[in-house]
């Protein structure tokens, strides 16, 4: 991936232009590379709930870059300097930081992702220097930071979170958000009204602050809906769920009775 691709993606996100990405949870670099060539703006690797460790993240980012089309983003496992720094050093253009409950949490994420004087990221760009930097100011300009809104506290503080200096956007984890508004499980129909109201509140807060608003979705049709509702970027499904869905559909077709 060239520095121009990273810079252009950062510009697009900060301008609140629409972008569509894909979610990967498997340590399967060849599959990730094939997906990255399809035309998605980005591919997000899930280091929090995904089935891949640091080597999987590193190999996944190299696979994405090999396609010369999409950029790589990592949902880190925790809001700390080590997790965020390692993902960025491996070559991620941006990080999605989970469980951000306050503006202070968001500020901590920004500090971990940015070199001084903007933050406190330790200098050691083992791979990222090949494309972003190695000058710290250049890395700061091209590196994106997204705070996840997925808890009752995060939802209550979303306006203040969106106004955090250096934060590029927020990202909705719909499963946790559904539980946060009272649902017994993700997609609980009894709390659909509350969930939709929360989605609107989050999108409005991001728009008012002028930052990007992202959200995870289970399918392209839902992604299109969220973009119409004011979200500026959206990630689709995951490699694991799509593998299961397609395999199930083929089995059903093969065993269907006339």
Buried (B, 14 or more C-beta within 10 A) or exposed (E): BEBEBBBBBBEBBBEBEEBBBBBBBBBBBEBBBEBBBEEBBBBBBBBBEBEBEEEBBBBBBBBBBBBEBBBBBBBBBEBEBEBBBBBBBBBBBBBBBBBBBBBEBBBBBBBBBBBEEBBBBEEEBEBBBBBBBEEBEBBBBBBBBBBBBBBBBBBBBBBBBBBBEBBBBBBBBBBBBBBBBEBEEBEBEEBEEBBEEBBEBBBBBBBEBEBBBBBBBBEEEBBBEBBEEBBBBBBBBBBBBBEEEEEEEEEEEEEEEE
